[in-house]
């Protein structure tokens, strides 16, 4: 009761959203540990076609905040895997 009220962080205004799409059908795996504060060049996750063992990294094209990401592992061609606000 004698403590000051907690303060909220200042609101952040995002001006653009960049969508990252699946290039092929297959499986998608979110990077672990996942950080919603995305930095350009960091790996967000990996995609893999069902007929291949090797995967391809999904790399953040910009700094920003991950607003949404696909939770399920299956993906279709052109599915949105992640949305980054910046």
C-alpha positions in Angstrom: 0.0 0.0 0.0 2.9 2.3 0.5 4.4 1.3 -2.8 4.0 3.4 -6.0 1.6 2.1 -8.6 3.3 0.0 -11.3 4.0 1.9 -14.6 3.2 0.5 -18.0 5.7 0.7 -20.8 5.1 3.4 -23.4 3.0 2.2 -26.3 4.9 1.3 -29.4 3.6 2.4 -32.8 4.2 0.0 -35.7 3.9 1.4 -39.2 4.3 -1.7 -41.4 3.8 -5.5 -41.2 6.1 -7.9 -43.1 4.7 -11.3 -43.7 7.0 -14.4 -44.1 5.5 -17.1 -46.4 6.1 -20.8 -46.9 7.9 -21.4 -50.2 6.9 -25.1 -50.3 4.4 -27.4 -48.6 5.9 -29.4 -45.7 6.7 -28.9 -42.0 7.4 -25.7 -40.1 9.2 -25.5 -36.7 9.5 -22.3 -34.6 13.0 -21.5 -33.4 13.6 -22.4 -29.7 13.8 -20.4 -27.6 11.5 -18.0 -29.6 11.9 -14.3 -28.9 9.1 -12.1 -30.2 11.6 -9.1 -30.3 12.9 -10.0 -33.8 16.3 -8.8 -35.1 17.2 -8.7 -38.8 19.2 -11.7 -39.8 18.1 -14.0 -36.9 16.5 -17.4 -37.5 12.8 -17.4 -36.7 12.3 -21.0 -37.5 12.9 -23.8 -40.1 10.9 -25.2 -42.9 11.2 -28.6 -44.5 9.6 -30.3 -47.4 8.2 -33.7 -46.6 10.4 -35.4 -49.2 13.7 -34.0 -47.8 15.6 -34.4 -44.6 17.4 -31.1 -44.7 15.5 -27.9 -43.7 15.8 -24.3 -44.7 16.1 -21.5 -42.1 13.5 -18.8 -42.1 15.4 -15.6 -41.5 14.0 -12.3 -40.3 14.2 -9.6 -43.0 13.9 -6.7 -40.6 13.9 -5.7 -36.9 10.5 -5.7 -35.3 8.0 -7.4 -33.1 6.5 -10.8 -34.0 2.8 -10.1 -34.1 1.7 -13.6 -35.1 3.2 -16.9 -36.0 1.9 -20.3 -37.1 1.6 -22.7 -34.2 0.9 -25.9 -36.1 3.8 -27.7 -37.8 2.1 -28.4 -41.2 2.3 -25.8 -43.9 1.1 -25.3 -47.4 2.7 -23.4 -50.2 2.2 -19.6 -49.5 1.0 -20.1 -45.9 1.9 -17.1 -43.7 4.4 -18.4 -41.1 5.1 -15.2 -39.2 4.0 -11.5 -39.3 6.6 -8.9 -38.1 5.5 -5.4 -37.2 8.0 -2.6 -37.6 
